[in-house]
Amino acid sequence: MHSQFHAWDNSYVFTEPKSEHSRRAIALSPSVINLLKRAKERRKLDLIDYGLPFSEDSGVFTSIDGKPFRPNTITRAWHDAAKHAGVKDIRLHDARHTHASIMLKRGIHPKIVQERLGHSSIQMTLDTYSHVAPGLQQKAAEAFETALNPVVVV
């Protein structure tokens, strides 16, 4: 689901994603899965402490009354976390671009990057991240050389 916050009445509206590619399953790393499991358990204990109901569908990252955080709360937490970690403060949305660039630079197939980002076509992904391509071209050439000459005598 996609949520929109209406500042005029402090309400949220949950809607279906805007395209068929917006609803997708992506693999998470083991450390992220563990982090989410711990956060869900903490959330469950918080609700119990406050005498509020918990169900498996309860949101993990919500205010104590179960309502979603306001968008500026997430943005502020992102900026605070960057400051605390001593890293360059970027927009939260820019982390998506960083994620894609890192994957491409690490040799992850562009089709996988496209699927993770929810781009409607691989062409969109390749056009958006063409600045990463020069390094990928060199890696491809080196990999091909290694395939042709697996044992190099120095």
N, C-alpha and C positions, 0 to 999 in steps of 0.2 A: 504494500500500500504506500501511497504517497501522501504526505500531510502538508497542509497549508495552514499557517497561523494567521488569524484575522485579528490585527491589533485593536480594531475599534470595539470589539466585544470580548477580547481574550479567549476566542474559541478556536478550535481546530476542526478542519474538514479533511477527512480521509477519502481519497479518490483512488481509482485504479491508475496504474502507470500509464504514461502518455503513449507508449508504443508497445508492440509485442516484444521488442528486444529489451525493454526496460525491466520486465519481470524475468529474472534469470537466477540460476544457481551458480555460485562461484565457490571454488575450493578455498578454504582458509588454512593458514599454517597452524601447526600444532600449538604454538605459543599463543596465537590469537584465540584459538578454541579454548585453551585453558583459561585465558584471561576472561573470556565471556562466561565460562562456567562459574568462575569465582565471583564475577560481578552478579550473576543471577542468584547465586547462593546468598551473597551479601544482601541483595535486594529482598529476597525471601525472608531473611532474618529481620531486616528493617520493618517489613510489613507486619510480621508477627509481633515485634516489639511495640508497634503502634496500634495493634489490634485490628489491622486491616486485612481483608481477604487476599490470599495469594492463589493464583492459578498458573498453570504452565503457559497460559497466554498473556500473563502480566508482562508489561514492558520491563526491560532491564534498566534502561536509562530514562527514568522519569522522576518527577518531583515526588515527594513523599505521599501525596494523595493519588498517585498513579497517572497524573496528567503528563503529557509530553512536555519536555523542556521547551521554552521559548527559543527561537532560533538565535537570538543574541546571547543566550546563556551558553550555547554550544560554541559560538564564535569566541566569546570571552574565555572559555575554558581552553580552547585551542591555542589562543595567543598566550595565555598564562603558562600552558604546558611548554610551549616553545621557549619562552623566557626562562622558565625553571630549568629546562634541559640545556640552555645555552646555545641553541641552534637558531639559524635565521628564521625569522617570523614570516611565514607566507600565508596567503589566504588558504582556507581549508580546501576549497575547490582545486587549488594548485597542487595539493597533495595527490590528487587523482592523476595529474599530468606527470608528477614525479614518479609515481608508481608505474605508469606506462613506460616512461623513459628508462627507468631502471630495468624493467623486464626486457625491453628490446635490447638494451646494451648488454644484458646477461645472456642474450641469444635465445630468448623465449620466442617461439614462432609468432609472427604478427597475427595469425588467425586466433591464437589463444588470447592475445592482448585485446583484439577486437571483441571477442566474446565477453571478456571480463569487464570491459568498458561499456558494453551494450551498444556499440556502434552498429548501425544498420548494414554497413558494408566494410569489407577489409580496405577498400579504396579510401574511405574516410579516415581510417586509422593510419594508413600509410601517408596520406596527404598531411594529416595533422602532425605526425611525428617524423617527417622527412628530415628534420634537422639531426635526428639520431642516425640516419642512414649512412653517412660517410664512414663512421666507425664500424657499422655492420658490414659494409662492403669490404673493408680491410680484413675483418674477422673471417668473412666468407672465403676470401682469396687464400688466407692462411690455412683454413680448414681444408680447402680443396687441394692445396699443395701437400698437406700432410697425408691426405687420402691417396694422392698419386705416388708420394715418396714416403712410405711409413717409416723407413729406417734411413736416417740421414747420417752420413759419415762425416765427422768434423776433423 
